[in-house]
Amino acid sequence: MTNPKPNVFLFDTHAAAEDAIRALAKSGFDLRQLSLVGKGYHSEEKPTGFYTVGDRIKSWGSTGAFWGSIWGMLLAPAVFLLPGLGVVAMAGPFAAALIAALEGAVVVGGVSALGAALTQIGMPKDQAIKYEAALKVDKYLLLVHGDASAQAIAQTVLGQMKSEIVV
């Protein structure tokens, strides 16, 4: 991750986020340079939860197929219960930034741990607040880490998709 500030792509649905990741994979993009963050669940009659055996998630309610396939492609799967957001699932290098923010009790100008983690990876506070608001309304953030050439490839591949690009 040589670029301190990743590009962020915002998707309305988990299907659109998964399509983006698959398009990047098909282009040969190194998926270890991607992080995906999203709530990805809604109230339902069945319990929602998970347990792990190694890095494999065994259950995630009605979104199990989505997160299972994402976690099969991306590194460092994690699930957190964050105040103000609820259950947030993620995978990729950003998970480590959130863990560091949680462990260090980092607070940046009153933003949450998620906002603090975003600012630690180079996001201005106003953008961190914007991304948190997007997560609250069930959007998905795809963060593209890496050097300028990796970011340019991702911009080209994802620019051809119907997504709102937030840089």
N, C-alpha and C positions, 0 to 999 in steps of 0.2 A: 504494500500500500504506500506508494511513493507520493501520491497526491494527497495532501492533508484534508482536502474537502471533496467528498464524493459528489457526483451528480446524483440527483434524486428524481425518480420517475414516479408519478402518482397514478394509481389505478383504482377504478371504481369497484372492481370485482376480483375475487380470487382467480377466476378463470382468465381474466385479462392479464393478471400478474404472472400466472403460470405460462400463458402463451408467450409472454415477453421473455421469460427465462428459457423456455424451449427454443425460441428464435435465436437467442444469444448462444445457446449450446450448439444449435445447428450451424451457426456461423463460425464455430471454433473458439468462441470467447471462453476465457478461463473462468469458470463459474465460482472458483474460490475467491474471486474479486467482487462477488455480489452479496448483498445482505437484503433480506426481505423481512418487513415488519408489518404485522396486522393483527387485528383482534380475531377476525375470522370465525366468530360464532354468534349465535343469537339464542335467546331463550328457547328452550324446547322441553318437551315432556321427558326426554331421556337424560340421565345424568351425563355431564360432560367432564372428562378427566383424562388422565394418561398415566402410564407407567413406562419405564424404560428397561430394556435389556440391552446393554451396550448403548449404541446410538439409535436404536430403533424404537419408535413410539408405537405402543400397542393399541391405544384407543384415544380418540379425540372427538367423541360425539359424532354429529352429522358431518363434520368437515374433515374426518379422518383421512379420506382418500386424498383430498387436496394437500393437507400438511404432510401426510406420509410421502407423497410424491415429491414435494418441495424438499423435505428433509433428506430424501434420497439423492437429490442433486446438489444441495448446498451444505456447507460446513456448519458445525456448532449449533445444532438445534437447541432451542431454549423456550421455556414458557414461564412468564412472570405474572403475578398479580400485582398490578400497579395502581396505587390510589388515584382516583379520578379517571382512569382508563379501564380498569377491570383486567381481565385476562388478556395478555398480549403474547402472541407467539412470534418467534423470529428465528432466523438462521443466518449464518454468515459472520463476517468479522465484526459487525456492529454489536453482536451479542456480547463480545468481550468488552467493548466500550461501555455498555450498560452495566455489566457486572462490576467494572472498575468504578463507575459512578455510584453504584449501590454500596460497594464495599468501602469506598472512601467517604461516603455520606456527602458527596459533592452537591452543593446547591449553588446555582448560578442565577442571581437576581430573582429568586423566587420561583424559578421554573422547576418542574418535577425532575425525578431522576432520569426519565427519558429525555427531557429537554436538556438536562445537564450533559448527558452522553452525546447528544447531537452537537452541543456547543464544543465539547471536547474534541470532536472530529472535524471541527472547523466551520460549523454552521453559525451564522449570526443568530443572536437571541430571537429576533423577530421571525426568522425562518423556522427556528426550532418550535416556537409557539404555533406557527402555521401548520407544521407537520403533526404536532400533537392534536390540534383541532381536526385535522384530516383523519387521524386514527380514531378519534372519538366518534366520527360518523361512518366508521367501518370502511375506510379507504385502506389501500395497501401501499406501502412505501418500498420501492426497490432502490437501494443505494448501490451505485457503481463506484467501487474503489479502484485505485490503480493509477498508472501514469497517464500522461496526456494522450498517448496513442491508444491505450485501452479505452479511455473515456470517449475518444473520437469514434472508435469502432462501435461502442455501445450506443452512442448518439445516432450514428447512421442506421444501425439495425433497428433500434427502438423508435427512431424518428419516422420509420416507414409504417409503424403500427398506430392505431388510433388510441393514443394515450395523452394525458395532459403531462407535459414535461415541465418540471419545476427544477430549475438549475440554481 
